[in-house]
Each structure stands twice: as C-alpha cells, then as structure tokens.
Amino acid sequence: QCPADSRGVYADLTVGEYRLRLNALVWSEAVPDGLVEDSELSLLLVLSPMGQSYLPIGTELTITENNLLHSGQNLRWTGQPTCLYTQVFGDWEKKFTVGVLLPNALPKMLPPLTFER
C-alpha cells in the first residue's frame, strides 16, 4: 500500500512500435529507530501500454544502480492487457537507472533517477 504522502510522476514512451506509460511512485520507508534522516526510499515503477498498444511477451522492466541489477520483471505470458511493475528500496542519495527492453526493439534506458527527501 502506498502512503498518502507518496510522490508520483509519469513518462510516456515510444519503444519500437509500442506506446507505453511508465509511472513512478516514491515514498519514505519507516526505519526501526524512527529517525527521518535514517529513512530509506521506496521506488515503485509500473509500465503499462497506452491506447491500442500492448506489452509484447518478453518485455522487461529493469532498475539498475552502477550497472548492478536491483530489480527486474519479464512478461512471460498473458491473454489480456497487462502491466509490469517492480520495486526497490534504497538510500535517498542513490541514482537508479530504469530500462525498458522489448523484443525486436532497441533498449530504452532512461536518465538516472535522483531523489530529494
């Protein structure tokens, strides 16, 4: 469940012949000692088709930091419109790179995401 103080943005993307929307939600995760300055961020990404488009089988949504894969989802099979989502947790100072990979299309790597508390 996303807290009420989460912040969100979206970007409309064209990858190959596909029109997609990438939604990002960010919020602060509570830590055991309760100190705000020690909190971690939670980043939730949702990739969905737009209009009459669809996500082809084999579509991947990845999050990396310094070329290290933190999270990834791969669409294996579906008989209906669907979306991919993935989530990572980390320090507010980290920079995450999001990749959208579709079969028979060049990978779409977005500029690194940076965050402010």
Contacts in CASP RR format, 6 or more apart in sequence:
PFRMAT RR
TARGET T0000
AUTHOR 0000-0000-0000
METHOD contacts of the structure
MODEL  1
QCPADSRGVYADLTVGEYRLRLNALVWSEAVPDGLVEDSELSLLLVLSPM
GQSYLPIGTELTITENNLLHSGQNLRWTGQPTCLYTQVFGDWEKKFTVGV
LLPNALPKMLPPLTFER
2 25 0 8 1.000
2 27 0 8 1.000
2 44 0 8 1.000
3 27 0 8 1.000
3 28 0 8 1.000
5 27 0 8 1.000
5 28 0 8 1.000
6 25 0 8 1.000
6 26 0 8 1.000
6 27 0 8 1.000
7 25 0 8 1.000
7 26 0 8 1.000
7 27 0 8 1.000
8 23 0 8 1.000
8 24 0 8 1.000
8 25 0 8 1.000
8 26 0 8 1.000
9 23 0 8 1.000
9 24 0 8 1.000
10 21 0 8 1.000
10 22 0 8 1.000
10 23 0 8 1.000
10 24 0 8 1.000
11 21 0 8 1.000
11 22 0 8 1.000
11 110 0 8 1.000
12 19 0 8 1.000
12 20 0 8 1.000
12 21 0 8 1.000
12 50 0 8 1.000
13 19 0 8 1.000
13 20 0 8 1.000
13 21 0 8 1.000
13 22 0 8 1.000
13 100 0 8 1.000
13 108 0 8 1.000
14 20 0 8 1.000
15 100 0 8 1.000
15 102 0 8 1.000
15 105 0 8 1.000
15 106 0 8 1.000
15 108 0 8 1.000
16 102 0 8 1.000
16 105 0 8 1.000
16 106 0 8 1.000
17 105 0 8 1.000
18 49 0 8 1.000
18 53 0 8 1.000
18 54 0 8 1.000
18 55 0 8 1.000
18 56 0 8 1.000
18 102 0 8 1.000
18 105 0 8 1.000
19 49 0 8 1.000
19 50 0 8 1.000
19 51 0 8 1.000
19 53 0 8 1.000
20 47 0 8 1.000
20 48 0 8 1.000
20 49 0 8 1.000
20 50 0 8 1.000
20 53 0 8 1.000
20 55 0 8 1.000
20 100 0 8 1.000
21 47 0 8 1.000
21 48 0 8 1.000
21 49 0 8 1.000
21 50 0 8 1.000
22 45 0 8 1.000
22 46 0 8 1.000
22 47 0 8 1.000
22 98 0 8 1.000
22 100 0 8 1.000
22 110 0 8 1.000
23 45 0 8 1.000
23 46 0 8 1.000
23 47 0 8 1.000
23 48 0 8 1.000
24 43 0 8 1.000
24 44 0 8 1.000
24 45 0 8 1.000
24 98 0 8 1.000
24 113 0 8 1.000
25 43 0 8 1.000
25 44 0 8 1.000
25 46 0 8 1.000
26 41 0 8 1.000
26 42 0 8 1.000
26 43 0 8 1.000
26 44 0 8 1.000
26 115 0 8 1.000
27 41 0 8 1.000
27 42 0 8 1.000
28 36 0 8 1.000
28 39 0 8 1.000
28 40 0 8 1.000
28 41 0 8 1.000
28 42 0 8 1.000
28 117 0 8 1.000
29 39 0 8 1.000
29 40 0 8 1.000
29 41 0 8 1.000
29 42 0 8 1.000
29 89 0 8 1.000
30 39 0 8 1.000
31 38 0 8 1.000
31 39 0 8 1.000
31 40 0 8 1.000
36 117 0 8 1.000
39 92 0 8 1.000
39 117 0 8 1.000
40 89 0 8 1.000
40 90 0 8 1.000
40 91 0 8 1.000
40 92 0 8 1.000
41 89 0 8 1.000
41 90 0 8 1.000
41 91 0 8 1.000
41 92 0 8 1.000
41 94 0 8 1.000
41 115 0 8 1.000
42 87 0 8 1.000
42 88 0 8 1.000
42 89 0 8 1.000
42 90 0 8 1.000
43 63 0 8 1.000
43 87 0 8 1.000
43 88 0 8 1.000
43 89 0 8 1.000
43 90 0 8 1.000
43 96 0 8 1.000
43 113 0 8 1.000
43 115 0 8 1.000
44 85 0 8 1.000
44 86 0 8 1.000
44 87 0 8 1.000
45 61 0 8 1.000
45 63 0 8 1.000
45 85 0 8 1.000
45 86 0 8 1.000
45 87 0 8 1.000
45 98 0 8 1.000
46 83 0 8 1.000
46 84 0 8 1.000
46 85 0 8 1.000
47 55 0 8 1.000
47 59 0 8 1.000
47 61 0 8 1.000
47 83 0 8 1.000
47 84 0 8 1.000
47 85 0 8 1.000
47 100 0 8 1.000
48 55 0 8 1.000
48 82 0 8 1.000
48 83 0 8 1.000
48 84 0 8 1.000
49 55 0 8 1.000
49 81 0 8 1.000
49 83 0 8 1.000
54 81 0 8 1.000
55 75 0 8 1.000
55 78 0 8 1.000
55 82 0 8 1.000
55 83 0 8 1.000
55 84 0 8 1.000
55 102 0 8 1.000
56 75 0 8 1.000
56 102 0 8 1.000
56 103 0 8 1.000
57 75 0 8 1.000
57 76 0 8 1.000
57 77 0 8 1.000
57 78 0 8 1.000
57 103 0 8 1.000
58 74 0 8 1.000
58 75 0 8 1.000
58 76 0 8 1.000
58 102 0 8 1.000
58 103 0 8 1.000
59 74 0 8 1.000
59 75 0 8 1.000
59 84 0 8 1.000
59 100 0 8 1.000
59 101 0 8 1.000
59 102 0 8 1.000
59 103 0 8 1.000
60 72 0 8 1.000
60 73 0 8 1.000
60 74 0 8 1.000
60 75 0 8 1.000
60 84 0 8 1.000
60 99 0 8 1.000
60 100 0 8 1.000
60 101 0 8 1.000
60 102 0 8 1.000
61 72 0 8 1.000
61 73 0 8 1.000
61 84 0 8 1.000
61 85 0 8 1.000
61 86 0 8 1.000
61 98 0 8 1.000
61 99 0 8 1.000
61 100 0 8 1.000
62 69 0 8 1.000
62 71 0 8 1.000
62 72 0 8 1.000
62 86 0 8 1.000
62 98 0 8 1.000
62 99 0 8 1.000
62 101 0 8 1.000
63 69 0 8 1.000
63 70 0 8 1.000
63 71 0 8 1.000
63 72 0 8 1.000
63 86 0 8 1.000
63 88 0 8 1.000
63 96 0 8 1.000
63 97 0 8 1.000
63 98 0 8 1.000
63 99 0 8 1.000
64 70 0 8 1.000
64 96 0 8 1.000
64 97 0 8 1.000
64 99 0 8 1.000
65 94 0 8 1.000
65 95 0 8 1.000
65 96 0 8 1.000
65 97 0 8 1.000
70 88 0 8 1.000
70 96 0 8 1.000
71 86 0 8 1.000
71 87 0 8 1.000
71 88 0 8 1.000
72 86 0 8 1.000
73 84 0 8 1.000
73 85 0 8 1.000
73 86 0 8 1.000
74 84 0 8 1.000
75 82 0 8 1.000
75 84 0 8 1.000
88 96 0 8 1.000
92 115 0 8 1.000
92 116 0 8 1.000
92 117 0 8 1.000
94 115 0 8 1.000
95 112 0 8 1.000
95 113 0 8 1.000
95 114 0 8 1.000
96 112 0 8 1.000
96 113 0 8 1.000
97 109 0 8 1.000
97 110 0 8 1.000
97 111 0 8 1.000
97 112 0 8 1.000
97 113 0 8 1.000
98 109 0 8 1.000
98 110 0 8 1.000
98 113 0 8 1.000
99 107 0 8 1.000
99 108 0 8 1.000
99 109 0 8 1.000
99 110 0 8 1.000
100 107 0 8 1.000
100 108 0 8 1.000
100 110 0 8 1.000
101 107 0 8 1.000
101 108 0 8 1.000
END
